[in-house]
Amino acid sequence: MAEEDNPKSVPAAGVLEASKGMLQKQLYAIFTTPVDGMGPVFANLEEHLKFQVSLEQQGIMFAAGPMWTDDEQSWEGEGMVIVRAGSRKEAVAIAENDPMHRAGARRFTVRPWLINEGSMTVRIDFSTQRAVIA
C-alpha cells in the first residue's frame, strides 16, 4: 500500500471538511499526571479543587475528573480536564494556573479535541429539585 493511500496524518482542514455537518466544537483536553507520587497531589488537592470549581463557575470548564487505573480499582493521581479556550496556547495558560501544576505536584499535556458526535440528556424534576445527567 502506498503511503498516500495510508497517510500518517490528515490536515485539520480535511477533517473539518469531512465533518462539516457535525458539531465541530473545539475544546482542549488537559491530561495531568503526578510527578512524585500521591503525597504532593494530596497536599495540593484542596486548592486544586477550588481552582476547578472556579473554572466551572466561569464557564471555562466543560468537564473534569480523576482517571482510574485500567482495572478500575484505584487512582494513581492522574486526571483529565476539558476546557473551553480560544486556542491551545490559552488552554496551556489555564493549566499552568492550576495550583497542582504551579506547585509541581503534577505535570500536564494539552491536546486540542474536536467534538463532532455524541449526545447528552438532562432530566430535571421540579418537584424534587433534582437533576440527572445521562
N, C-alpha and C positions, 0 to 999 in steps of 0.2 A: 504494500500500500504506500503510495507516495505521501510525503509529508503534507502537501497541500490538501490531500484527502482526509488527513487526520492531524489537524493543527494542534499545537500545544496551548494556544490561547486564541481568543477571538476579541477583536476590538470592542470596547464598550458600545460604540455606536451600532455595531451589528446586533448586539443583544437587545439594545433599546428598539431597534427597528423590528426585530423578530417578536418582541413583546409589546408592540405599540398599543394594542387594545387593552392591556392589563394595567394594574395599579401603578407600577413604576414609582413607588415611594422609596426614596433614598434615605437610609438610616445608616448608623455606624455601630458596629459591634466592638466592644472593648472586652478583650479576654484578659483576665487578671490572675496571676499565679504567685504563690508565696515565694519569697526569696530565701528565707532562713527558718523554715518550719512554722508551726502554728502559734508559738509564743508571741512573736511580733504582730501576727494577724489579730489575735485576741486583744492585745494591748491597744490596738487602734480601731477595734470593731465599733465601739460606741460612736466615735467621731465620724467614722466611715458611714455608718447607717444614718446619722444626722445629715451628712452631705447628700446621701442618696435620696432621702426624703425631700431635701430642698430642691434637688433636680426634678423630682416628681412634681412638686408644687409649682415650679416654674414652667412646667410643660416641656422640659428638656428630655426627661427620661421616658422611654417607651416601655421598657421592662428591665428587670434585673433580678439576679438571684444566684445562689450557690450552684455549683456543678458537682454532683455526686461522683463517686468512683464508679467504674463500669459495672460493678456488681450491685450498685445502688444501696450499699450498706454503710457508707461512711463519706465524710467530707475531708478532703486534704487541703482545703483553703482556696481552691480555685473558684472563680466566679465569672459571670458574663453580664455586661451592662449594655443595653441597646439605647442609644441616644439619638435625638434629633439634632442635627447640626448642619450648617451651611456648607461644610467641606470636611475632609479628613483632618486638615490642619486644626480646624475648630474643635473637632472631636478629640484630638490629641490634647489640646489645651484643657478641655473638660476633664479628661483622665488625669492629667498632671495635677489638677487641683484637688483630687481625691486625697483626703488625709492618709489613706492607706499607702498611696503611692508616694506622697510627699515625705512620709516617714521612712520609706524604703522597705516596708513590710512586704510589699508585693511589687512585681514588675507587670507591665501591660503591653499588649499589642492592640492596634486598632485596624479593623478591616471594614471597608465600605460594604454595605449589604443592601441590595435592591429587593424590596418586597414586590412580588408580582402576583403570587397565588396565595390562597388561604381564606379563612373565614373566622369570624368571632361572633359569639352570641352572648348577649347580656340580657338577663331577666331581672326585672325589678318588681318586687311585691310591695305595694303601697301599704297594705295592712300590717305587715311585719317590719316594714322599712328595711328589707333585706335585699341584697343584690347578689346575683350569682353569675359568674363569668364562665362560659363553657367553650 
